[in-house]
Amino acid sequence: MEQGGTDTMVKTAVGVAGGAALLSPIGMPIVHGLAGLAIAGFGIFTAGSLAFKAIGAVTGMENPFLPKQSIEREEIH
């Protein structure tokens, strides 16, 4: 028997055993937990991206309380 055939057979056996374990009654909470982590991670990523964009927009704005001439003089100095 070749080494490549043995590797493929072991990988297939591990895949089948892992799938069966996740579909068992004990494995279902793990599946639900992984799905919850994925959803929470996506939410955190989205909130961080929006916060980063908002901060970038606010820091790039001119100061609305200063007259236009004051802003031009500040840039010259």
PQR file with spaces between the fields and no chain letter, atoms N, CA, C, O and H, PARSE charges and radii, in Angstrom:
ATOM       1  N    MET     1       0.842   -1.173    0.000 -0.4000 1.5000
ATOM       2  CA   MET     1       0.000    0.000    0.000 -0.0000 2.0000
ATOM       3  C    MET     1       0.890    1.240    0.000  0.5500 1.7000
ATOM       4  O    MET     1       1.901    1.269    0.702 -0.5500 1.4000
ATOM       5  N    GLU     2       0.538    2.247   -0.762 -0.4000 1.5000
ATOM       6  CA   GLU     2       1.331    3.453   -0.867 -0.0000 2.0000
ATOM       7  C    GLU     2       1.093    4.375    0.328  0.5500 1.7000
ATOM       8  O    GLU     2       0.072    4.288    1.010 -0.5500 1.4000
ATOM       9  H    GLU     2      -0.284    2.224   -1.332  0.4000 1.0000
ATOM      10  N    GLN     3       2.062    5.258    0.563 -0.4000 1.5000
ATOM      11  CA   GLN     3       1.938    6.221    1.660 -0.0000 2.0000
ATOM      12  C    GLN     3       0.807    7.214    1.388  0.5500 1.7000
ATOM      13  O    GLN     3       0.079    7.582    2.310 -0.5500 1.4000
ATOM      14  H    GLN     3       2.892    5.329    0.009  0.4000 1.0000
ATOM      15  N    GLY     4       0.649    7.649    0.144 -0.4000 1.5000
ATOM      16  CA   GLY     4      -0.412    8.590   -0.215 -0.0000 2.0000
ATOM      17  C    GLY     4      -1.793    8.011    0.029  0.5500 1.7000
ATOM      18  O    GLY     4      -2.696    8.732    0.454 -0.5500 1.4000
ATOM      19  H    GLY     4       1.240    7.350   -0.605  0.4000 1.0000
ATOM      20  N    GLY     5      -1.976    6.723   -0.232 -0.4000 1.5000
ATOM      21  CA   GLY     5      -3.266    6.076    0.005 -0.0000 2.0000
ATOM      22  C    GLY     5      -3.599    6.020    1.480  0.5500 1.7000
ATOM      23  O    GLY     5      -4.757    6.181    1.865 -0.5500 1.4000
ATOM      24  H    GLY     5      -1.243    6.137   -0.577  0.4000 1.0000
ATOM      25  N    THR     6      -2.592    5.792    2.308 -0.4000 1.5000
ATOM      26  CA   THR     6      -2.799    5.733    3.757 -0.0000 2.0000
ATOM      27  C    THR     6      -3.166    7.118    4.292  0.5500 1.7000
ATOM      28  O    THR     6      -4.054    7.246    5.136 -0.5500 1.4000
ATOM      29  H    THR     6      -1.652    5.661    1.994  0.4000 1.0000
ATOM      30  N    ASP     7      -2.488    8.141    3.805 -0.4000 1.5000
ATOM      31  CA   ASP     7      -2.793    9.505    4.253 -0.0000 2.0000
ATOM      32  C    ASP     7      -4.229    9.888    3.911  0.5500 1.7000
ATOM      33  O    ASP     7      -4.941   10.461    4.736 -0.5500 1.4000
ATOM      34  H    ASP     7      -1.767    8.036    3.120  0.4000 1.0000
ATOM      35  N    THR     8      -4.642    9.571    2.702 -0.4000 1.5000
ATOM      36  CA   THR     8      -5.997    9.895    2.272 -0.0000 2.0000
ATOM      37  C    THR     8      -7.025    9.145    3.100  0.5500 1.7000
ATOM      38  O    THR     8      -8.066    9.691    3.465 -0.5500 1.4000
ATOM      39  H    THR     8      -4.064    9.106    2.032  0.4000 1.0000
ATOM      40  N    MET     9      -6.722    7.890    3.390 -0.4000 1.5000
ATOM      41  CA   MET     9      -7.647    7.079    4.174 -0.0000 2.0000
ATOM      42  C    MET     9      -7.780    7.631    5.599  0.5500 1.7000
ATOM      43  O    MET     9      -8.883    7.676    6.145 -0.5500 1.4000
ATOM      44  H    MET     9      -5.877    7.446    3.093  0.4000 1.0000
ATOM      45  N    VAL    10      -6.672    8.045    6.194 -0.4000 1.5000
ATOM      46  CA   VAL    10      -6.702    8.591    7.554 -0.0000 2.0000
ATOM      47  C    VAL    10      -7.463    9.916    7.574  0.5500 1.7000
ATOM      48  O    VAL    10      -8.263   10.156    8.478 -0.5500 1.4000
ATOM      49  H    VAL    10      -5.776    8.009    5.750  0.4000 1.0000
ATOM      50  N    LYS    11      -7.217   10.779    6.582 -0.4000 1.5000
ATOM      51  CA   LYS    11      -7.910   12.064    6.524 -0.0000 2.0000
ATOM      52  C    LYS    11      -9.415   11.865    6.362  0.5500 1.7000
ATOM      53  O    LYS    11     -10.210   12.578    6.974 -0.5500 1.4000
ATOM      54  H    LYS    11      -6.566   10.584    5.848  0.4000 1.0000
ATOM      55  N    THR    12      -9.795   10.909    5.551 -0.4000 1.5000
ATOM      56  CA   THR    12     -11.218   10.622    5.355 -0.0000 2.0000
ATOM      57  C    THR    12     -11.848   10.107    6.642  0.5500 1.7000
ATOM      58  O    THR    12     -12.951   10.514    7.008 -0.5500 1.4000
ATOM      59  H    THR    12      -9.149   10.329    5.054  0.4000 1.0000
ATOM      60  N    ALA    13     -11.144    9.211    7.326 -0.4000 1.5000
ATOM      61  CA   ALA    13     -11.664    8.650    8.579 -0.0000 2.0000
ATOM      62  C    ALA    13     -11.818    9.737    9.637  0.5500 1.7000
ATOM      63  O    ALA    13     -12.814    9.767   10.360 -0.5500 1.4000
ATOM      64  H    ALA    13     -10.248    8.880    7.029  0.4000 1.0000
ATOM      65  N    VAL    14     -10.842   10.622    9.729 -0.4000 1.5000
ATOM      66  CA   VAL    14     -10.922   11.707   10.708 -0.0000 2.0000
ATOM      67  C    VAL    14     -12.066   12.655   10.359  0.5500 1.7000
ATOM      68  O    VAL    14     -12.774   13.123   11.252 -0.5500 1.4000
ATOM      69  H    VAL    14     -10.033   10.598    9.141  0.4000 1.0000
ATOM      70  N    GLY    15     -12.254   12.939    9.084 -0.4000 1.5000
ATOM      71  CA   GLY    15     -13.350   13.807    8.656 -0.0000 2.0000
ATOM      72  C    GLY    15     -14.706   13.223    8.971  0.5500 1.7000
ATOM      73  O    GLY    15     -15.598   13.929    9.440 -0.5500 1.4000
ATOM      74  H    GLY    15     -11.679   12.559    8.359  0.4000 1.0000
ATOM      75  N    VAL    16     -14.866   11.943    8.717 -0.4000 1.5000
ATOM      76  CA   VAL    16     -16.138   11.274    9.009 -0.0000 2.0000
ATOM      77  C    VAL    16     -16.391   11.235   10.509  0.5500 1.7000
ATOM      78  O    VAL    16     -17.508   11.489   10.959 -0.5500 1.4000
ATOM      79  H    VAL    16     -14.141   11.370    8.336  0.4000 1.0000
ATOM      80  N    ALA    17     -15.351   10.915   11.289 -0.4000 1.5000
ATOM      81  CA   ALA    17     -15.511   10.853   12.742 -0.0000 2.0000
ATOM      82  C    ALA    17     -15.820   12.240   13.314  0.5500 1.7000
ATOM      83  O    ALA    17     -16.642   12.369   14.222 -0.5500 1.4000
ATOM      84  H    ALA    17     -14.444   10.709   10.924  0.4000 1.0000
ATOM      85  N    GLY    18     -15.162   13.274   12.783 -0.4000 1.5000
ATOM      86  CA   GLY    18     -15.434   14.633   13.259 -0.0000 2.0000
ATOM      87  C    GLY    18     -16.846   15.071   12.933  0.5500 1.7000
ATOM      88  O    GLY    18     -17.523   15.669   13.769 -0.5500 1.4000
ATOM      89  H    GLY    18     -14.495   13.169   12.046  0.4000 1.0000
ATOM      90  N    GLY    19     -17.298   14.776   11.718 -0.4000 1.5000
ATOM      91  CA   GLY    19     -18.670   15.114   11.332 -0.0000 2.0000
ATOM      92  C    GLY    19     -19.691   14.383   12.176  0.5500 1.7000
ATOM      93  O    GLY    19     -20.702   14.961   12.576 -0.5500 1.4000
ATOM      94  H    GLY    19     -16.748   14.290   11.039  0.4000 1.0000
ATOM      95  N    ALA    20     -19.433   13.120   12.446 -0.4000 1.5000
ATOM      96  CA   ALA    20     -20.362   12.342   13.279 -0.0000 2.0000
ATOM      97  C    ALA    20     -20.390   12.874   14.705  0.5500 1.7000
ATOM      98  O    ALA    20     -21.444   12.899   15.342 -0.5500 1.4000
ATOM      99  H    ALA    20     -18.612   12.651   12.120  0.4000 1.0000
ATOM     100  N    ALA    21     -19.235   13.298   15.206 -0.4000 1.5000
ATOM     101  CA   ALA    21     -19.185   13.830   16.573 -0.0000 2.0000
ATOM     102  C    ALA    21     -19.949   15.149   16.668  0.5500 1.7000
ATOM     103  O    ALA    21     -20.610   15.408   17.674 -0.5500 1.4000
ATOM     104  H    ALA    21     -18.379   13.278   14.689  0.4000 1.0000
ATOM     105  N    LEU    22     -19.866   15.983   15.634 -0.4000 1.5000
ATOM     106  CA   LEU    22     -20.579   17.262   15.679 -0.0000 2.0000
ATOM     107  C    LEU    22     -22.081   17.089   15.528  0.5500 1.7000
ATOM     108  O    LEU    22     -22.846   17.931   16.000 -0.5500 1.4000
ATOM     109  H    LEU    22     -19.329   15.773   14.817  0.4000 1.0000
ATOM     110  N    LEU    23     -22.518   16.022   14.883 -0.4000 1.5000
ATOM     111  CA   LEU    23     -23.948   15.798   14.720 -0.0000 2.0000
ATOM     112  C    LEU    23     -24.554   14.992   15.866  0.5500 1.7000
ATOM     113  O    LEU    23     -25.769   14.799   15.908 -0.5500 1.4000
ATOM     114  H    LEU    23     -21.897   15.338   14.499  0.4000 1.0000
ATOM     115  N    SER    24     -23.728   14.525   16.787 -0.4000 1.5000
ATOM     116  CA   SER    24     -24.245   13.776   17.932 -0.0000 2.0000
ATOM     117  C    SER    24     -24.893   14.742   18.924  0.5500 1.7000
ATOM     118  O    SER    24     -24.666   15.950   18.842 -0.5500 1.4000
ATOM     119  H    SER    24     -22.741   14.682   16.752  0.4000 1.0000
ATOM     120  N    PRO    25     -25.684   14.238   19.846 -0.5600 1.5000
ATOM     121  CA   PRO    25     -26.319   15.128   20.842  0.2800 2.0000
ATOM     122  C    PRO    25     -25.307   15.913   21.678  0.5500 1.7000
ATOM     123  O    PRO    25     -25.590   17.035   22.099 -0.5500 1.4000
ATOM     124  N    ILE    26     -24.156   15.341   21.915 -0.4000 1.5000
ATOM     125  CA   ILE    26     -23.138   16.060   22.694 -0.0000 2.0000
ATOM     126  C    ILE    26     -22.476   17.145   21.839  0.5500 1.7000
ATOM     127  O    ILE    26     -22.061   18.178   22.364 -0.5500 1.4000
ATOM     128  H    ILE    26     -23.927   14.430   21.573  0.4000 1.0000
ATOM     129  N    GLY    27     -22.375   16.918   20.540 -0.4000 1.5000
ATOM     130  CA   GLY    27     -21.708   17.868   19.660 -0.0000 2.0000
ATOM     131  C    GLY    27     -22.563   19.046   19.242  0.5500 1.7000
ATOM     132  O    GLY    27     -22.026   20.064   18.803 -0.5500 1.4000
ATOM     133  H    GLY    27     -22.712   16.078   20.114  0.4000 1.0000
ATOM     134  N    MET    28     -23.874   18.942   19.364 -0.4000 1.5000
ATOM     135  CA   MET    28     -24.748   20.036   18.917 -0.0000 2.0000
ATOM     136  C    MET    28     -24.512   21.345   19.669  0.5500 1.7000
ATOM     137  O    MET    28     -24.531   22.400   19.036 -0.5500 1.4000
ATOM     138  H    MET    28     -24.310   18.115   19.721  0.4000 1.0000
ATOM     139  N    PRO    29     -24.290   21.334   20.986 -0.5600 1.5000
ATOM     140  CA   PRO    29     -23.962   22.616   21.650  0.2800 2.0000
ATOM     141  C    PRO    29     -22.678   23.241   21.106  0.5500 1.7000
ATOM     142  O    PRO    29     -22.541   24.464   21.081 -0.5500 1.4000
ATOM     143  N    ILE    30     -21.750   22.409   20.675 -0.4000 1.5000
ATOM     144  CA   ILE    30     -20.511   22.932   20.093 -0.0000 2.0000
ATOM     145  C    ILE    30     -20.818   23.645   18.790  0.5500 1.7000
ATOM     146  O    ILE    30     -20.284   24.723   18.530 -0.5500 1.4000
ATOM     147  H    ILE    30     -21.861   21.415   20.695  0.4000 1.0000
ATOM     148  N    VAL    31     -21.673   23.054   17.969 -0.4000 1.5000
ATOM     149  CA   VAL    31     -22.060   23.682   16.701 -0.0000 2.0000
ATOM     150  C    VAL    31     -22.758   25.011   16.956  0.5500 1.7000
ATOM     151  O    VAL    31     -22.479   26.003   16.283 -0.5500 1.4000
ATOM     152  H    VAL    31     -22.107   22.178   18.180  0.4000 1.0000
ATOM     153  N    HIS    32     -23.661   25.030   17.925 -0.4000 1.5000
ATOM     154  CA   HIS    32     -24.376   26.265   18.248 -0.0000 2.0000
ATOM     155  C    HIS    32     -23.415   27.310   18.801  0.5500 1.7000
ATOM     156  O    HIS    32     -23.543   28.497   18.500 -0.5500 1.4000
ATOM     157  H    HIS    32     -23.887   24.224   18.472  0.4000 1.0000
ATOM     158  N    GLY    33     -22.458   26.875   19.605 -0.4000 1.5000
ATOM     159  CA   GLY    33     -21.464   27.795   20.153 -0.0000 2.0000
ATOM     160  C    GLY    33     -20.587   28.389   19.069  0.5500 1.7000
ATOM     161  O    GLY    33     -20.294   29.584   19.094 -0.5500 1.4000
ATOM     162  H    GLY    33     -22.354   25.911   19.850  0.4000 1.0000
ATOM     163  N    LEU    34     -20.163   27.567   18.114 -0.4000 1.5000
ATOM     164  CA   LEU    34     -19.344   28.068   17.015 -0.0000 2.0000
ATOM     165  C    LEU    34     -20.119   29.050   16.150  0.5500 1.7000
ATOM     166  O    LEU    34     -19.575   30.061   15.706 -0.5500 1.4000
ATOM     167  H    LEU    34     -20.401   26.596   18.094  0.4000 1.0000
ATOM     168  N    ALA    35     -21.387   28.751   15.912 -0.4000 1.5000
ATOM     169  CA   ALA    35     -22.216   29.674   15.131 -0.0000 2.0000
ATOM     170  C    ALA    35     -22.398   30.988   15.882  0.5500 1.7000
ATOM     171  O    ALA    35     -22.352   32.058   15.276 -0.5500 1.4000
ATOM     172  H    ALA    35     -21.829   27.929   16.272  0.4000 1.0000
ATOM     173  N    GLY    36     -22.601   30.917   17.183 -0.4000 1.5000
ATOM     174  CA   GLY    36     -22.729   32.133   17.991 -0.0000 2.0000
ATOM     175  C    GLY    36     -21.461   32.960   17.978  0.5500 1.7000
ATOM     176  O    GLY    36     -21.517   34.187   17.895 -0.5500 1.4000
ATOM     177  H    GLY    36     -22.638   30.047   17.675  0.4000 1.0000
ATOM     178  N    LEU    37     -20.308   32.294   18.059 -0.4000 1.5000
ATOM     179  CA   LEU    37     -19.036   33.015   17.999 -0.0000 2.0000
ATOM     180  C    LEU    37     -18.852   33.699   16.647  0.5500 1.7000
ATOM     181  O    LEU    37     -18.344   34.818   16.573 -0.5500 1.4000
ATOM     182  H    LEU    37     -20.262   31.297   18.126  0.4000 1.0000
ATOM     183  N    ALA    38     -19.268   33.024   15.585 -0.4000 1.5000
ATOM     184  CA   ALA    38     -19.143   33.620   14.251 -0.0000 2.0000
ATOM     185  C    ALA    38     -20.019   34.856   14.128  0.5500 1.7000
ATOM     186  O    ALA    38     -19.585   35.870   13.583 -0.5500 1.4000
ATOM     187  H    ALA    38     -19.681   32.115   15.645  0.4000 1.0000
ATOM     188  N    ILE    39     -21.249   34.784   14.630 -0.4000 1.5000
ATOM     189  CA   ILE    39     -22.155   35.934   14.559 -0.0000 2.0000
ATOM     190  C    ILE    39     -21.638   37.075   15.426  0.5500 1.7000
ATOM     191  O    ILE    39     -21.667   38.231   15.004 -0.5500 1.4000
ATOM     192  H    ILE    39     -21.601   33.959   15.074  0.4000 1.0000
ATOM     193  N    ALA    40     -21.165   36.767   16.632 -0.4000 1.5000
ATOM     194  CA   ALA    40     -20.625   37.804   17.509 -0.0000 2.0000
ATOM     195  C    ALA    40     -19.380   38.440   16.888  0.5500 1.7000
ATOM     196  O    ALA    40     -19.208   39.658   16.938 -0.5500 1.4000
ATOM     197  H    ALA    40     -21.141   35.827   16.974  0.4000 1.0000
ATOM     198  N    GLY    41     -18.528   37.622   16.312 -0.4000 1.5000
ATOM     199  CA   GLY    41     -17.330   38.154   15.668 -0.0000 2.0000
ATOM     200  C    GLY    41     -17.662   39.061   14.507  0.5500 1.7000
ATOM     201  O    GLY    41     -17.017   40.092   14.317 -0.5500 1.4000
ATOM     202  H    GLY    41     -18.667   36.633   16.272  0.4000 1.0000
ATOM     203  N    PHE    42     -18.663   38.688   13.728 -0.4000 1.5000
ATOM     204  CA   PHE    42     -19.082   39.531   12.611 -0.0000 2.0000
ATOM     205  C    PHE    42     -19.645   40.852   13.118  0.5500 1.7000
ATOM     206  O    PHE    42     -19.385   41.906   12.537 -0.5500 1.4000
ATOM     207  H    PHE    42     -19.187   37.850   13.883  0.4000 1.0000
ATOM     208  N    GLY    43     -20.410   40.798   14.193 -0.4000 1.5000
ATOM     209  CA   GLY    43     -20.961   42.031   14.774 -0.0000 2.0000
ATOM     210  C    GLY    43     -19.873   42.947   15.296  0.5500 1.7000
ATOM     211  O    GLY    43     -19.931   44.159   15.088 -0.5500 1.4000
ATOM     212  H    GLY    43     -20.621   39.943   14.665  0.4000 1.0000
ATOM     213  N    ILE    44     -18.887   42.389   15.969 -0.4000 1.5000
ATOM     214  CA   ILE    44     -17.776   43.194   16.489 -0.0000 2.0000
ATOM     215  C    ILE    44     -16.979   43.793   15.341  0.5500 1.7000
ATOM     216  O    ILE    44     -16.580   44.956   15.406 -0.5500 1.4000
ATOM     217  H    ILE    44     -18.840   41.405   16.138  0.4000 1.0000
ATOM     218  N    PHE    45     -16.743   43.013   14.291 -0.4000 1.5000
ATOM     219  CA   PHE    45     -16.014   43.514   13.123 -0.0000 2.0000
ATOM     220  C    PHE    45     -16.765   44.670   12.472  0.5500 1.7000
ATOM     221  O    PHE    45     -16.163   45.682   12.113 -0.5500 1.4000
ATOM     222  H    PHE    45     -17.067   42.068   14.239  0.4000 1.0000
ATOM     223  N    THR    46     -18.080   44.519   12.320 -0.4000 1.5000
ATOM     224  CA   THR    46     -18.895   45.564   11.701 -0.0000 2.0000
ATOM     225  C    THR    46     -18.893   46.831   12.547  0.5500 1.7000
ATOM     226  O    THR    46     -18.740   47.933   12.019 -0.5500 1.4000
ATOM     227  H    THR    46     -18.569   43.697   12.612  0.4000 1.0000
ATOM     228  N    ALA    47     -19.061   46.679   13.855 -0.4000 1.5000
ATOM     229  CA   ALA    47     -19.069   47.851   14.735 -0.0000 2.0000
ATOM     230  C    ALA    47     -17.720   48.555   14.708  0.5500 1.7000
ATOM     231  O    ALA    47     -17.665   49.785   14.692 -0.5500 1.4000
ATOM     232  H    ALA    47     -19.185   45.785   14.284  0.4000 1.0000
ATOM     233  N    GLY    48     -16.644   47.801   14.703 -0.4000 1.5000
ATOM     234  CA   GLY    48     -15.314   48.403   14.641 -0.0000 2.0000
ATOM     235  C    GLY    48     -15.078   49.133   13.338  0.5500 1.7000
ATOM     236  O    GLY    48     -14.492   50.215   13.332 -0.5500 1.4000
ATOM     237  H    GLY    48     -16.688   46.802   14.716  0.4000 1.0000
ATOM     238  N    SER    49     -15.525   48.559   12.237 -0.4000 1.5000
ATOM     239  CA   SER    49     -15.360   49.209   10.934 -0.0000 2.0000
ATOM     240  C    SER    49     -16.144   50.517   10.877  0.5500 1.7000
ATOM     241  O    SER    49     -15.637   51.530   10.395 -0.5500 1.4000
ATOM     242  H    SER    49     -16.001   47.680   12.242  0.4000 1.0000
ATOM     243  N    LEU    50     -17.374   50.493   11.368 -0.4000 1.5000
ATOM     244  CA   LEU    50     -18.183   51.708   11.365 -0.0000 2.0000
ATOM     245  C    LEU    50     -17.590   52.774   12.283  0.5500 1.7000
ATOM     246  O    LEU    50     -17.581   53.956   11.939 -0.5500 1.4000
ATOM     247  H    LEU    50     -17.786   49.670   11.760  0.4000 1.0000
ATOM     248  N    ALA    51     -17.099   52.361   13.441 -0.4000 1.5000
ATOM     249  CA   ALA    51     -16.483   53.322   14.362 -0.0000 2.0000
ATOM     250  C    ALA    51     -15.232   53.933   13.737  0.5500 1.7000
ATOM     251  O    ALA    51     -15.002   55.136   13.864 -0.5500 1.4000
ATOM     252  H    ALA    51     -17.106   51.400   13.720  0.4000 1.0000
ATOM     253  N    PHE    52     -14.433   53.128   13.071 -0.4000 1.5000
ATOM     254  CA   PHE    52     -13.221   53.624   12.432 -0.0000 2.0000
ATOM     255  C    PHE    52     -13.559   54.628   11.331  0.5500 1.7000
ATOM     256  O    PHE    52     -12.895   55.656   11.202 -0.5500 1.4000
ATOM     257  H    PHE    52     -14.620   52.151   12.968  0.4000 1.0000
ATOM     258  N    LYS    53     -14.587   54.335   10.541 -0.4000 1.5000
ATOM     259  CA   LYS    53     -15.003   55.259    9.485 -0.0000 2.0000
ATOM     260  C    LYS    53     -15.556   56.553   10.077  0.5500 1.7000
ATOM     261  O    LYS    53     -15.287   57.635    9.555 -0.5500 1.4000
ATOM     262  H    LYS    53     -15.127   53.500   10.646  0.4000 1.0000
ATOM     263  N    ALA    54     -16.319   56.456   11.151 -0.4000 1.5000
ATOM     264  CA   ALA    54     -16.880   57.652   11.780 -0.0000 2.0000
ATOM     265  C    ALA    54     -15.776   58.523   12.365  0.5500 1.7000
ATOM     266  O    ALA    54     -15.818   59.746   12.235 -0.5500 1.4000
ATOM     267  H    ALA    54     -16.538   55.577   11.575  0.4000 1.0000
ATOM     268  N    ILE    55     -14.801   57.912   13.001 -0.4000 1.5000
ATOM     269  CA   ILE    55     -13.689   58.680   13.569 -0.0000 2.0000
ATOM     270  C    ILE    55     -12.896   59.349   12.453  0.5500 1.7000
ATOM     271  O    ILE    55     -12.484   60.501   12.587 -0.5500 1.4000
ATOM     272  H    ILE    55     -14.767   56.918   13.106  0.4000 1.0000
ATOM     273  N    GLY    56     -12.682   58.636   11.360 -0.4000 1.5000
ATOM     274  CA   GLY    56     -11.977   59.216   10.220 -0.0000 2.0000
ATOM     275  C    GLY    56     -12.726   60.393    9.627  0.5500 1.7000
ATOM     276  O    GLY    56     -12.111   61.380    9.224 -0.5500 1.4000
ATOM     277  H    GLY    56     -13.016   57.700   11.252  0.4000 1.0000
ATOM     278  N    ALA    57     -14.037   60.301    9.570 -0.4000 1.5000
ATOM     279  CA   ALA    57     -14.842   61.397    9.024 -0.0000 2.0000
ATOM     280  C    ALA    57     -14.823   62.604    9.944  0.5500 1.7000
ATOM     281  O    ALA    57     -14.761   63.741    9.478 -0.5500 1.4000
ATOM     282  H    ALA    57     -14.537   59.500    9.898  0.4000 1.0000
ATOM     283  N    VAL    58     -14.878   62.361   11.251 -0.4000 1.5000
ATOM     284  CA   VAL    58     -14.901   63.470   12.209 -0.0000 2.0000
ATOM     285  C    VAL    58     -13.544   64.166   12.266  0.5500 1.7000
ATOM     286  O    VAL    58     -13.490   65.394   12.323 -0.5500 1.4000
ATOM     287  H    VAL    58     -14.929   61.437   11.629  0.4000 1.0000
ATOM     288  N    THR    59     -12.469   63.421   12.253 -0.4000 1.5000
ATOM     289  CA   THR    59     -11.148   64.050   12.337 -0.0000 2.0000
ATOM     290  C    THR    59     -10.778   64.770   11.061  0.5500 1.7000
ATOM     291  O    THR    59      -9.936   65.667   11.097 -0.5500 1.4000
ATOM     292  H    THR    59     -12.513   62.423   12.206  0.4000 1.0000
ATOM     293  N    GLY    60     -11.363   64.421    9.948 -0.4000 1.5000
ATOM     294  CA   GLY    60     -11.077   65.091    8.690 -0.0000 2.0000
ATOM     295  C    GLY    60     -11.912   66.345    8.470  0.5500 1.7000
ATOM     296  O    GLY    60     -11.688   67.070    7.501 -0.5500 1.4000
ATOM     297  H    GLY    60     -12.047   63.692    9.919  0.4000 1.0000
ATOM     298  N    MET    61     -12.866   66.613    9.347 -0.4000 1.5000
ATOM     299  CA   MET    61     -13.743   67.775    9.182 -0.0000 2.0000
ATOM     300  C    MET    61     -13.042   69.052    9.642  0.5500 1.7000
ATOM     301  O    MET    61     -12.154   69.024   10.494 -0.5500 1.4000
ATOM     302  H    MET    61     -13.048   66.024   10.134  0.4000 1.0000
ATOM     303  N    GLU    62     -13.467   70.174    9.054 -0.4000 1.5000
ATOM     304  CA   GLU    62     -13.005   71.468    9.527 -0.0000 2.0000
ATOM     305  C    GLU    62     -13.743   71.809   10.815  0.5500 1.7000
ATOM     306  O    GLU    62     -14.817   71.273   11.088 -0.5500 1.4000
ATOM     307  H    GLU    62     -14.189   70.198    8.362  0.4000 1.0000
ATOM     308  N    ASN    63     -13.158   72.701   11.599 -0.4000 1.5000
ATOM     309  CA   ASN    63     -13.806   73.128   12.830 -0.0000 2.0000
ATOM     310  C    ASN    63     -14.966   74.054   12.470  0.5500 1.7000
ATOM     311  O    ASN    63     -14.719   75.140   11.945 -0.5500 1.4000
ATOM     312  H    ASN    63     -12.286   73.137   11.377  0.4000 1.0000
ATOM     313  N    PRO    64     -16.215   73.677   12.727 -0.5600 1.5000
ATOM     314  CA   PRO    64     -17.359   74.504   12.317  0.2800 2.0000
ATOM     315  C    PRO    64     -17.533   75.757   13.167  0.5500 1.7000
ATOM     316  O    PRO    64     -18.318   76.631   12.800 -0.5500 1.4000
ATOM     317  N    PHE    65     -16.822   75.875   14.297 -0.4000 1.5000
ATOM     318  CA   PHE    65     -16.986   77.015   15.187 -0.0000 2.0000
ATOM     319  C    PHE    65     -16.050   78.166   14.845  0.5500 1.7000
ATOM     320  O    PHE    65     -16.233   79.274   15.351 -0.5500 1.4000
ATOM     321  H    PHE    65     -16.184   75.165   14.595  0.4000 1.0000
ATOM     322  N    LEU    66     -15.061   77.932   14.004 -0.4000 1.5000
ATOM     323  CA   LEU    66     -14.133   78.993   13.617 -0.0000 2.0000
ATOM     324  C    LEU    66     -14.586   79.621   12.310  0.5500 1.7000
ATOM     325  O    LEU    66     -15.075   78.915   11.428 -0.5500 1.4000
ATOM     326  H    LEU    66     -14.913   77.033   13.593  0.4000 1.0000
ATOM     327  N    PRO    67     -14.432   80.944   12.165 -0.5600 1.5000
ATOM     328  CA   PRO    67     -14.741   81.572   10.888  0.2800 2.0000
ATOM     329  C    PRO    67     -13.783   81.081    9.803  0.5500 1.7000
ATOM     330  O    PRO    67     -12.691   80.601   10.107 -0.5500 1.4000
ATOM     331  N    LYS    68     -14.182   81.198    8.570 -0.4000 1.5000
ATOM     332  CA   LYS    68     -13.394   80.690    7.452 -0.0000 2.0000
ATOM     333  C    LYS    68     -12.012   81.336    7.400  0.5500 1.7000
ATOM     334  O    LYS    68     -11.040   80.655    7.074 -0.5500 1.4000
ATOM     335  H    LYS    68     -15.069   81.588    8.323  0.4000 1.0000
ATOM     336  N    GLN    69     -11.893   82.636    7.711 -0.4000 1.5000
ATOM     337  CA   GLN    69     -10.605   83.312    7.664 -0.0000 2.0000
ATOM     338  C    GLN    69      -9.654   82.760    8.719  0.5500 1.7000
ATOM     339  O    GLN    69      -8.455   82.643    8.466 -0.5500 1.4000
ATOM     340  H    GLN    69     -12.683   83.189    7.975  0.4000 1.0000
ATOM     341  N    SER    70     -10.172   82.418    9.900 -0.4000 1.5000
ATOM     342  CA   SER    70      -9.336   81.874   10.959 -0.0000 2.0000
ATOM     343  C    SER    70      -8.749   80.534   10.550  0.5500 1.7000
ATOM     344  O    SER    70      -7.594   80.240   10.857 -0.5500 1.4000
ATOM     345  H    SER    70     -11.146   82.513   10.105  0.4000 1.0000
ATOM     346  N    ILE    71      -9.533   79.725    9.862 -0.4000 1.5000
ATOM     347  CA   ILE    71      -9.054   78.416    9.422 -0.0000 2.0000
ATOM     348  C    ILE    71      -7.919   78.589    8.431  0.5500 1.7000
ATOM     349  O    ILE    71      -6.928   77.862    8.490 -0.5500 1.4000
ATOM     350  H    ILE    71     -10.472   79.964    9.612  0.4000 1.0000
ATOM     351  N    GLU    72      -8.052   79.556    7.511 -0.4000 1.5000
ATOM     352  CA   GLU    72      -7.000   79.786    6.523 -0.0000 2.0000
ATOM     353  C    GLU    72      -5.740   80.297    7.196  0.5500 1.7000
ATOM     354  O    GLU    72      -4.642   79.909    6.798 -0.5500 1.4000
ATOM     355  H    GLU    72      -8.857   80.148    7.463  0.4000 1.0000
ATOM     356  N    ARG    73      -5.860   81.156    8.205 -0.4000 1.5000
ATOM     357  CA   ARG    73      -4.688   81.675    8.898 -0.0000 2.0000
ATOM     358  C    ARG    73      -4.007   80.583    9.706  0.5500 1.7000
ATOM     359  O    ARG    73      -2.781   80.569    9.813 -0.5500 1.4000
ATOM     360  H    ARG    73      -6.752   81.471    8.528  0.4000 1.0000
ATOM     361  N    GLU    74      -4.774   79.674   10.273 -0.4000 1.5000
ATOM     362  CA   GLU    74      -4.176   78.572   11.039 -0.0000 2.0000
ATOM     363  C    GLU    74      -3.364   77.663   10.129  0.5500 1.7000
ATOM     364  O    GLU    74      -2.330   77.144   10.549 -0.5500 1.4000
ATOM     365  H    GLU    74      -5.770   79.684   10.186  0.4000 1.0000
ATOM     366  N    GLU    75      -3.795   77.461    8.923 -0.4000 1.5000
ATOM     367  CA   GLU    75      -3.063   76.599    8.004 -0.0000 2.0000
ATOM     368  C    GLU    75      -1.757   77.240    7.568  0.5500 1.7000
ATOM     369  O    GLU    75      -0.788   76.528    7.304 -0.5500 1.4000
ATOM     370  H    GLU    75      -4.635   77.882    8.581  0.4000 1.0000
ATOM     371  N    ILE    76      -1.703   78.569    7.485 -0.4000 1.5000
ATOM     372  CA   ILE    76      -0.489   79.274    7.067 -0.0000 2.0000
ATOM     373  C    ILE    76       0.576   79.169    8.140  0.5500 1.7000
ATOM     374  O    ILE    76       1.746   78.981    7.807 -0.5500 1.4000
ATOM     375  H    ILE    76      -2.490   79.147    7.699  0.4000 1.0000
ATOM     376  N    HIS    77       0.230   79.279    9.388 -0.4000 1.5000
ATOM     377  CA   HIS    77       1.202   79.257   10.476 -0.0000 2.0000
ATOM     378  C    HIS    77       1.805   77.943   10.567  0.5500 1.7000
ATOM     379  O    HIS    77       2.657   77.713   11.426 -0.5500 1.4000
ATOM     380  H    HIS    77      -0.721   79.432    9.658  0.4000 1.0000
